[in-house]
Amino acid sequence: MLTAKENLLETLKPGGHPDRFVNQYQPYVPIMTDPVYRFTRGNRVKGTVTKDIFGTEIVWPEDQFAAMPHVTADNKVCPDITEWRKYVKVPDLRAQCTDWKDALEKAASVDRNEQLVLGFMGTGIFEELHFLMGFEDTLMNMLMEPEDMAELIEAIAEYRFTYAQLLCENLKPDIILSHDDWGAKHSLFFSPDVWREMFKPHYKKMYDMIHSYGILVMHHADSFMEPIVTELPEISIDIWQGVIPQNDIVKMGNELQGKMGLMGGIDAAIVDREDATEEEIRASVHAACEKYRNVPGFIPSLTYGLSGSIFPHVDPIIADEIDRCSKEMF
């Protein structure tokens, strides 16, 4: 029997021979104690309203699963894109993030023959834009003030590049999970040409750099990305995590031919409910495994950007049903 790590690598290899489904995040050990994570996201505490390092208001109500940006006309960090340098102060990550002791100890405790050490980077380039100015302004400014937006995007991209570089130099993970949602359930937020012009070059630069360290790239986007999916391997994405079933996963698998892993396929809206029964959850997971079993690089998973479900009873059932499907289908 292959180790979890070996099975993942076989799944990602064109023509590989995994001996079972990769079971969601089972092959990875996330390290969430590095100094960059603590500096950029350590303010997120349940039951509080805080500001992040750029000045965006972050709210996390007691009854909610996660923190979210709260951007209004009165509190937006960047109210005028033509004067973005006046409002947006990009933090110096190298100066602020120097204590790696705890993260390195946690990474050293991982048996890397069995699992992969995973570095984490939340809030991608597009996401940081709407954190700074709100969603409507972000999309309108891309249309009305493309030159100023391109300058701000470059500044954020360099900040993200430094983030990734610090992880590569210090933590030395096996894989980095980088977030940036580029679409809703049924469409991209912008045209493929806008993505190619404004975002693709920056991600290629960053992900190529990560690859230069021998580190895999997992990109989270729980969104519709069919129109650009064949271009994702071009920017060194090894796994697209968050593949919602509103994408035609079978078609994408045929187009990609194993060039990139497709992790997702289990619709959280159906299974991750307080009233979801075990029978419903198992039926949905089984249907996804059956439908996508022959898709090269398919990894059954909820589409969230880290492991776990909102309702605690759901995830253990999903994991158990994936194991059952492996016994049945491999």
Backbone hydrogen bonds in HBPLUS format (Angstrom, degrees):
<---DONOR---> <-ACCEPTOR-->    atom                        ^
c    i                          cat <-CA-CA->   ^        H-A-AA   ^      H-
h    n   atom  resd res      DA  || num        DHA   H-A  angle D-A-AA Bond
n    s   type  num  typ     dist DA aas  dist angle  dist       angle   num
A0007-ASN N   A0003-THR O   2.83 MM   4  6.00 162.4  1.86 156.7 161.6     1
A0008-LEU N   A0004-ALA O   3.08 MM   4  6.25 152.4  2.16 140.7 147.6     2
A0005-LYS N   A0114-GLU O   2.91 MM 109  5.38 136.4  2.11 136.7 141.6     3
A0009-LEU N   A0005-LYS O   3.01 MM   4  6.32 167.1  2.03 156.9 159.7     4
A0010-GLU N   A0006-GLU O   2.93 MM   4  6.17 153.7  2.00 149.3 156.6     5
A0011-THR N   A0007-ASN O   2.97 MM   4  6.14 148.6  2.07 140.4 149.2     6
A0011-THR N   A0008-LEU O   3.01 MM   3  4.98 115.1  2.45  94.1 110.5     7
A0012-LEU N   A0008-LEU O   2.95 MM   4  6.28 147.0  2.06 151.3 160.6     8
A0013-LYS N   A0009-LEU O   3.07 MM   4  6.13 125.7  2.38 135.2 148.5     9
A0013-LYS N   A0010-GLU O   3.28 MM   3  5.07 137.8  2.47  91.1 102.6    10
A0016-GLY N   A0013-LYS O   2.74 MM   3  4.76 144.5  1.86 142.1 133.4    11
A0026-GLN N   A0023-ASN O   2.94 MM   3  5.53 161.5  1.97 137.2 142.5    12
A0024-GLN N   A0300-PRO O   3.30 MM 276  5.94 141.8  2.46 171.2 173.4    13
A0028-TYR N   A0025-TYR O   3.05 MM   3  5.67 162.4  2.08 125.9 131.3    14
A0116-LEU N   A0027-PRO O   2.74 MM  89  6.05 161.5  1.78 161.0 167.6    15
A0029-VAL N   A0116-LEU O   2.82 MM  87  6.10 151.1  1.90 164.2 163.7    16
A0118-LEU N   A0029-VAL O   3.01 MM  89  5.61 173.5  2.02 131.6 130.0    17
A0031-ILE N   A0118-LEU O   2.92 MM  87  6.03 155.8  1.98 174.3 166.3    18
A0038-ARG N   A0034-ASP O   3.08 MM   4  6.35 166.8  2.09 155.6 159.7    19
A0039-PHE N   A0035-PRO O   2.91 MM   4  5.92 151.5  1.99 136.0 143.9    20
A0040-THR N   A0036-VAL O   2.90 MM   4  5.99 162.9  1.92 151.0 155.5    21
A0041-ARG N   A0037-TYR O   2.78 MM   4  5.59 155.3  1.84 152.3 158.0    22
A0042-GLY N   A0038-ARG O   2.93 MM   4  4.29 132.9  2.15 116.8 121.2    23
A0044-ARG N   A0041-ARG O   3.21 MM   3  5.92 171.1  2.22 122.3 124.5    24
A0048-THR N   A0045-VAL O   3.16 MM   3  5.79 133.3  2.39 149.2 147.0    25
A0047-GLY N   A0060-TRP O   2.60 MM  13  5.47 145.4  1.71 154.6 166.2    26
A0060-TRP N   A0048-THR O   3.07 MM  12  5.67 147.0  2.19 163.9 173.7    27
A0050-THR N   A0058-ILE O   2.89 MM   8  5.21 161.3  1.92 152.6 155.7    28
A0058-ILE N   A0050-THR O   2.68 MM   8  5.21 169.0  1.70 147.1 150.3    29
A0052-ASP N   A0056-THR O   2.89 MM   4  5.40 153.3  1.96 144.6 151.1    30
A0055-GLY N   A0052-ASP O   2.94 MM   3  5.17 147.1  2.05 106.5 117.0    31
A0070-HIS N   A0057-GLU O   2.83 MM  13  5.43 160.1  1.87 152.3 152.5    32
A0059-VAL N   A0068-MET O   2.89 MM   9  5.54 163.3  1.92 169.3 165.1    33
A0068-MET N   A0059-VAL O   2.93 MM   9  5.54 159.1  1.97 153.8 159.5    34
A0064-GLN N   A0061-PRO O   3.15 MM   3  5.46 165.1  2.17 119.1 119.1    35
A0076-LYS N   A0072-THR O   3.09 MM   4  5.70 130.9  2.34 151.9 154.7    36
A0078-CYS N   A0132-LEU O   2.94 MM  54  5.62 163.4  1.97 149.1 147.0    37
A0083-GLU N   A0080-ASP O   3.03 MM   3  5.59 158.0  2.08 114.7 121.7    38
A0084-TRP N   A0081-ILE O   3.24 MM   3  4.84 148.0  2.34 114.2 107.7    39
A0086-LYS N   A0083-GLU O   2.91 MM   3  5.54 143.5  2.04 118.7 128.6    40
A0087-TYR N   A0084-TRP O   3.06 MM   3  5.25 131.0  2.31 100.8 113.6    41
A0088-VAL N   A0084-TRP O   2.80 MM   4  5.73 170.6  1.81 169.1 170.6    42
A0096-GLN N   A0092-ASP O   3.17 MM   4  6.35 149.5  2.27 146.9 155.6    43
A0097-CYS N   A0093-LEU O   2.90 MM   4  5.66 146.0  2.01 155.0 159.1    44
A0104-LEU N   A0100-TRP O   2.90 MM   4  5.99 162.4  1.94 164.4 170.0    45
A0105-GLU N   A0101-LYS O   2.99 MM   4  6.21 153.3  2.07 150.7 158.0    46
A0106-LYS N   A0102-ASP O   3.06 MM   4  6.35 159.0  2.11 149.6 154.8    47
A0107-ALA N   A0103-ALA O   2.94 MM   4  6.18 157.7  1.99 147.6 154.0    48
A0108-ALA N   A0104-LEU O   2.88 MM   4  6.01 152.7  1.96 143.9 151.4    49
A0109-SER N   A0105-GLU O   3.23 MM   4  6.45 129.8  2.50 137.8 149.2    50
A0109-SER N   A0106-LYS O   3.23 MM   3  5.29 139.6  2.40  96.9 107.9    51
A0110-VAL N   A0107-ALA O   3.16 MM   3  5.54 163.8  2.19 111.9 116.9    52
A0114-GLU N   A0111-ASP O   2.96 MM   3  5.54 145.5  2.08 113.3 122.8    53
A0115-GLN N   A0111-ASP O   3.00 MM   4  6.22 163.3  2.03 155.9 161.4    54
A0174-ASP N   A0117-VAL O   2.86 MM  57  5.22 147.2  1.97 132.5 143.1    55
A0175-ILE N   A0117-VAL O   3.20 MM  58  6.49 149.6  2.30 163.5 163.9    56
A0119-GLY N   A0175-ILE O   2.92 MM  56  6.34 160.0  1.96 155.3 159.7    57
A0177-LEU N   A0119-GLY O   2.78 MM  58  6.14 165.8  1.80 167.1 165.3    58
A0121-MET N   A0177-LEU O   2.83 MM  56  6.08 151.4  1.91 172.4 165.8    59
A0179-HIS N   A0121-MET O   2.94 MM  58  6.28 158.0  1.99 173.8 174.0    60
A0128-GLU N   A0124-GLY O   2.79 MM   4  5.97 153.8  1.86 152.6 159.9    61
A0129-LEU N   A0125-ILE O   3.17 MM   4  6.49 146.5  2.29 144.6 153.2    62
A0129-LEU N   A0126-PHE O   3.10 MM   3  5.15 122.1  2.45  95.7 110.3    63
A0130-HIS N   A0126-PHE O   3.29 MM   4  6.77 157.4  2.34 153.8 157.2    64
A0131-PHE N   A0127-GLU O   2.94 MM   4  6.19 135.9  2.14 144.2 157.6    65
A0132-LEU N   A0128-GLU O   3.06 MM   4  6.23 142.0  2.21 141.5 150.1    66
A0132-LEU N   A0129-LEU O   3.07 MM   3  5.21 126.1  2.38  96.4 109.9    67
A0133-MET N   A0129-LEU O   3.10 MM   4  6.39 144.4  2.23 147.7 157.4    68
A0134-GLY N   A0130-HIS O   2.95 MM   4  4.34 141.0  2.11 113.8 120.3    69
A0138-THR N   A0134-GLY O   3.11 MM   4  6.20 154.9  2.17 143.1 150.7    70
A0139-LEU N   A0135-PHE O   3.13 MM   4  6.41 167.8  2.15 156.0 156.8    71
A0140-MET N   A0136-GLU O   2.92 MM   4  6.09 166.6  1.94 156.5 161.0    72
A0141-ASN N   A0137-ASP O   2.76 MM   4  5.71 162.6  1.79 150.8 155.9    73
A0142-MET N   A0138-THR O   3.13 MM   4  6.30 144.9  2.26 140.7 149.6    74
A0143-LEU N   A0140-MET O   3.03 MM   3  5.21 131.2  2.28  99.5 112.5    75
A0144-MET N   A0140-MET O   2.76 MM   4  5.97 166.0  1.78 158.7 163.3    76
A0145-GLU N   A0141-ASN O   2.81 MM   4  4.91 151.0  1.89 124.7 133.9    77
A0149-MET N   A0145-GLU O   3.03 MM   4  6.22 163.0  2.06 157.8 163.3    78
A0150-ALA N   A0146-PRO O   2.84 MM   4  5.91 150.4  1.93 139.8 147.9    79
A0151-GLU N   A0147-GLU O   3.11 MM   4  6.41 147.3  2.22 142.1 150.1    80
A0152-LEU N   A0148-ASP O   3.03 MM   4  6.37 161.4  2.07 151.4 155.7    81
A0153-ILE N   A0149-MET O   2.79 MM   4  5.97 162.9  1.82 154.5 159.9    82
A0154-GLU N   A0150-ALA O   3.00 MM   4  6.15 152.2  2.08 139.1 146.2    83
A0155-ALA N   A0151-GLU O   3.07 MM   4  6.40 153.1  2.14 145.2 152.2    84
A0156-ILE N   A0152-LEU O   2.96 MM   4  6.27 162.8  1.99 156.6 160.5    85
A0157-ALA N   A0153-ILE O   2.78 MM   4  5.92 155.5  1.84 148.7 156.6    86
A0158-GLU N   A0154-GLU O   2.95 MM   4  6.16 150.4  2.04 146.0 152.5    87
A0159-TYR N   A0155-ALA O   3.15 MM   4  6.41 151.7  2.23 141.4 149.0    88
A0160-ARG N   A0156-ILE O   2.89 MM   4  6.22 153.9  1.96 149.8 157.1    89
A0161-PHE N   A0157-ALA O   2.80 MM   4  6.01 149.8  1.89 143.1 152.3    90
A0162-THR N   A0158-GLU O   2.97 MM   4  6.21 156.8  2.03 145.2 150.2    91
A0163-TYR N   A0159-TYR O   3.05 MM   4  6.34 154.3  2.12 142.0 149.3    92
A0164-ALA N   A0160-ARG O   2.92 MM   4  6.25 166.5  1.93 156.5 158.1    93
A0165-GLN N   A0161-PHE O   2.87 MM   4  6.08 157.1  1.92 148.3 155.6    94
A0166-LEU N   A0162-THR O   2.87 MM   4  6.09 155.3  1.93 152.4 158.0    95
A0167-LEU N   A0163-TYR O   3.17 MM   4  6.53 156.1  2.23 150.0 156.0    96
A0168-CYS N   A0164-ALA O   2.96 MM   4  6.26 161.3  2.00 151.6 156.8    97
A0169-GLU N   A0165-GLN O   2.85 MM   4  6.01 161.2  1.89 152.9 157.8    98
A0170-ASN N   A0166-LEU O   2.99 MM   4  5.89 155.2  2.05 144.9 151.0    99
A0171-LEU N   A0167-LEU O   2.98 MM   4  5.07 120.1  2.35 120.6 137.1   100
A0172-LYS N   A0167-LEU O   2.94 MM   5  6.24 148.6  2.04 162.5 166.8   101
A0216-LEU N   A0174-ASP O   2.98 MM  42  6.25 166.6  2.00 145.4 141.0   102
A0176-ILE N   A0216-LEU O   2.98 MM  40  6.37 152.1  2.06 147.0 152.0   103
A0218-MET N   A0176-ILE O   2.89 MM  42  5.97 172.9  1.90 159.0 156.6   104
A0178-SER N   A0218-MET O   2.86 MM  40  6.27 160.9  1.89 168.1 173.2   105
A0220-HIS N   A0178-SER O   2.83 MM  42  6.03 162.0  1.87 144.9 151.1   106
A0180-ASP N   A0220-HIS O   3.09 MM  40  6.22 153.2  2.16 164.7 166.4   107
A0189-PHE N   A0182-TRP O   3.00 MM   7  5.95 164.1  2.02 137.8 135.4   108
A0184-ALA N   A0187-SER O   2.79 MM   3  5.52 150.6  1.87 168.6 178.2   109
A0224-PHE N   A0184-ALA O   2.81 MM  40  5.93 152.7  1.89 172.4 173.1   110
A0194-VAL N   A0191-SER O   3.08 MM   3  5.25 121.0  2.44 101.4 115.4   111
A0195-TRP N   A0191-SER O   3.09 MM   4  6.48 162.6  2.12 155.9 160.5   112
A0196-ARG N   A0192-PRO O   2.85 MM   4  6.10 158.8  1.90 148.9 155.0   113
A0197-GLU N   A0193-ASP O   2.96 MM   4  6.13 150.1  2.05 143.7 151.3   114
A0198-MET N   A0194-VAL O   2.83 MM   4  5.86 174.5  1.84 160.6 162.3   115
A0199-PHE N   A0195-TRP O   2.95 MM   4  5.17 153.8  2.02 134.0 141.9   116
A0200-LYS N   A0195-TRP O   2.92 MM   5  6.04 166.9  1.93 158.6 159.5   117
A0203-TYR N   A0199-PHE O   3.10 MM   4  6.35 162.1  2.13 161.8 167.5   118
A0204-LYS N   A0200-LYS O   2.89 MM   4  6.05 157.0  1.94 155.8 162.7   119
A0205-LYS N   A0201-PRO O   3.03 MM   4  6.21 159.5  2.07 144.2 149.2   120
A0206-MET N   A0202-HIS O   3.06 MM   4  6.29 164.0  2.09 146.4 150.5   121
A0207-TYR N   A0203-TYR O   2.79 MM   4  5.83 171.2  1.80 154.4 157.5   122
A0208-ASP N   A0204-LYS O   2.83 MM   4  5.68 153.1  1.91 142.7 150.5   123
A0209-MET N   A0205-LYS O   3.14 MM   4  6.23 150.8  2.23 136.2 144.0   124
A0210-ILE N   A0206-MET O   3.04 MM   4  6.42 155.8  2.10 147.2 153.5   125
A0211-HIS N   A0207-TYR O   2.98 MM   4  6.21 160.5  2.02 145.8 150.8   126
A0212-SER N   A0208-ASP O   2.95 MM   4  6.24 138.3  2.13 140.5 152.2   127
A0212-SER N   A0209-MET O   2.99 MM   3  5.00 123.2  2.32  94.6 110.0   128
A0213-TYR N   A0210-ILE O   3.07 MM   3  5.52 152.1  2.15 110.0 118.1   129
A0215-ILE N   A0210-ILE O   3.42 MM   5  5.73 159.8  2.47 140.7 139.2   130
A0214-GLY N   A0211-HIS O   2.77 MM   3  4.98 160.8  1.80 114.0 118.8   131
A0238-ASP N   A0217-VAL O   2.90 MM  21  5.29 147.4  2.00 137.9 148.6   132
A0239-ILE N   A0217-VAL O   3.14 MM  22  6.57 146.8  2.25 152.0 156.2   133
A0219-HIS N   A0239-ILE O   2.87 MM  20  6.30 155.7  1.93 169.0 176.2   134
A0241-GLN N   A0219-HIS O   2.82 MM  22  5.81 156.8  1.88 139.6 146.9   135
A0221-ALA N   A0241-GLN O   2.95 MM  20  6.41 154.7  2.02 165.8 174.0   136
A0223-SER N   A0221-ALA O   2.84 MM   2  5.42 130.6  2.09 108.1  92.7   137
A0228-ILE N   A0225-MET O   3.06 MM   3  5.79 152.5  2.14 123.8 131.0   138
A0229-VAL N   A0226-GLU O   3.27 MM   3  5.12 164.0  2.30 105.6 110.4   139
A0231-GLU N   A0228-ILE O   2.94 MM   3  5.45 150.8  2.02 115.9 125.3   140
A0232-LEU N   A0229-VAL O   3.21 MM   3  5.40 156.1  2.27 105.8 112.7   141
A0234-GLU N   A0231-GLU O   3.07 MM   3  5.14 128.6  2.35  97.6 111.8   142
A0235-ILE N   A0232-LEU O   3.11 MM   3  5.48 149.2  2.21 108.2 116.5   143
A0237-ILE N   A0232-LEU O   3.34 MM   5  5.75 158.8  2.38 142.0 141.9   144
A0236-SER N   A0233-PRO O   3.09 MM   3  5.04 152.4  2.17 111.6 110.0   145
A0261-GLY N   A0238-ASP O   2.73 MM  23  6.07 168.7  1.75 153.5 150.2   146
A0240-TRP N   A0261-GLY O   2.90 MM  21  6.07 169.4  1.91 153.6 150.3   147
A0263-MET N   A0240-TRP O   2.96 MM  23  6.07 173.5  1.96 156.8 158.2   148
A0242-GLY N   A0263-MET O   2.84 MM  21  6.05 150.2  1.93 158.2 167.0   149
A0244-ILE N   A0242-GLY O   2.85 MM   2  5.85 104.6  2.43 119.5 103.8   150
A0243-VAL N   A0263-MET O   3.05 MM  20  5.84 164.5  2.08 137.8 137.8   151
A0265-GLY N   A0243-VAL O   2.86 MM  22  5.87 155.0  1.93 157.0 160.6   152
A0247-ASN N   A0244-ILE O   3.09 MM   3  6.09 172.3  2.09 128.6 131.1   153
A0249-ILE N   A0247-ASN O   3.07 MM   2  5.58 116.3  2.50 108.9  92.2   154
A0252-MET N   A0248-ASP O   2.95 MM   4  6.20 163.0  1.98 154.8 160.1   155
A0253-GLY N   A0249-ILE O   2.90 MM   4  6.02 156.2  1.96 144.8 151.4   156
A0254-ASN N   A0250-VAL O   3.04 MM   4  6.33 152.2  2.12 147.6 154.6   157
A0255-GLU N   A0251-LYS O   3.00 MM   4  6.31 148.5  2.10 145.9 154.9   158
A0256-LEU N   A0252-MET O   2.84 MM   4  6.03 155.6  1.90 153.6 160.1   159
A0257-GLN N   A0253-GLY O   2.94 MM   4  5.86 155.5  2.00 145.4 151.3   160
A0259-LYS N   A0256-LEU O   3.17 MM   3  5.41 151.0  2.26 107.8 116.2   161
A0262-LEU N   A0297-GLY O   2.90 MM  35  5.76 158.5  1.95 124.5 130.1   162
A0299-ILE N   A0262-LEU O   2.86 MM  37  5.99 157.0  1.92 147.2 144.5   163
A0264-GLY N   A0299-ILE O   2.91 MM  35  6.28 147.8  2.02 158.5 168.6   164
A0301-SER N   A0264-GLY O   3.03 MM  37  4.34 148.1  2.13 120.5 121.0   165
A0266-ILE N   A0301-SER O   3.33 MM  35  5.73 151.5  2.42 153.0 144.8   166
A0270-ILE N   A0267-ASP O   3.05 MM   3  5.54 145.6  2.17 110.2 119.6   167
A0271-VAL N   A0267-ASP O   3.19 MM   4  6.54 163.7  2.21 154.2 158.5   168
A0272-ASP N   A0268-ALA O   2.81 MM   4  4.96 149.9  1.90 130.3 140.2   169
A0273-ARG N   A0271-VAL O   3.02 MM   2  5.75 133.8  2.24 102.5  90.1   170
A0276-ALA N   A0273-ARG O   3.20 MM   3  5.08 167.0  2.21 103.1 106.7   171
A0281-ILE N   A0277-THR O   3.00 MM   4  6.28 166.9  2.02 157.2 160.4   172
A0282-ARG N   A0278-GLU O   2.92 MM   4  6.06 172.0  1.93 154.5 156.9   173
A0283-ALA N   A0279-GLU O   2.96 MM   4  6.02 158.8  2.00 145.3 151.7   174
A0284-SER N   A0280-GLU O   3.03 MM   4  6.19 159.6  2.07 149.7 154.5   175
A0285-VAL N   A0281-ILE O   3.01 MM   4  6.22 165.0  2.03 155.9 159.9   176
A0286-HIS N   A0282-ARG O   2.87 MM   4  5.94 165.7  1.89 151.9 156.4   177
A0287-ALA N   A0283-ALA O   2.97 MM   4  6.06 155.4  2.03 141.8 148.7   178
A0288-ALA N   A0284-SER O   3.09 MM   4  6.32 153.8  2.16 143.3 149.8   179
A0289-CYS N   A0285-VAL O   2.97 MM   4  6.25 166.3  1.99 155.7 159.2   180
A0290-GLU N   A0286-HIS O   2.87 MM   4  6.00 159.7  1.91 150.4 156.5   181
A0291-LYS N   A0287-ALA O   2.91 MM   4  5.99 159.9  1.96 144.8 150.5   182
A0292-TYR N   A0288-ALA O   2.97 MM   4  6.03 157.5  2.03 151.8 156.8   183
A0293-ARG N   A0289-CYS O   2.96 MM   4  5.32 110.2  2.47 138.4 147.3   184
A0295-VAL N   A0292-TYR O   3.00 MM   3  5.20 165.7  2.02 114.0 118.4   185
A0298-PHE N   A0295-VAL O   3.13 MM   3  5.55 151.1  2.21 144.2 138.3   186
A0314-VAL N   A0311-PHE O   3.00 MM   3  5.89 165.5  2.02 133.9 138.1   187
A0317-ILE N   A0314-VAL O   3.10 MM   3  5.52 123.1  2.44 108.6 122.5   188
A0318-ILE N   A0314-VAL O   3.07 MM   4  6.39 158.3  2.12 154.2 161.1   189
A0319-ALA N   A0315-ASP O   2.94 MM   4  6.18 169.3  1.95 161.7 163.3   190
A0320-ASP N   A0316-PRO O   3.01 MM   4  6.14 158.2  2.06 142.2 148.3   191
A0321-GLU N   A0317-ILE O   2.90 MM   4  6.07 157.3  1.95 150.5 156.7   192
A0322-ILE N   A0318-ILE O   2.93 MM   4  6.19 153.2  2.00 153.9 161.2   193
A0323-ASP N   A0319-ALA O   3.14 MM   4  6.42 157.6  2.19 144.8 150.3   194
A0324-ARG N   A0320-ASP O   2.96 MM   4  6.29 151.3  2.05 143.7 152.1   195
A0325-CYS N   A0321-GLU O   2.86 MM   4  6.11 155.3  1.92 147.3 153.8   196
A0326-SER N   A0322-ILE O   2.92 MM   4  6.23 147.2  2.02 146.0 155.1   197
A0327-LYS N   A0323-ASP O   3.16 MM   4  6.49 155.6  2.23 147.6 152.5   198
A0328-GLU N   A0324-ARG O   3.06 MM   4  6.35 147.2  2.17 144.0 153.6   199
A0329-MET N   A0325-CYS O   2.74 MM   4  5.75 155.7  1.80 155.0 160.6   200
A0330-PHE N   A0326-SER O   3.02 MM   4  5.48 142.5  2.16 142.0 144.6   201
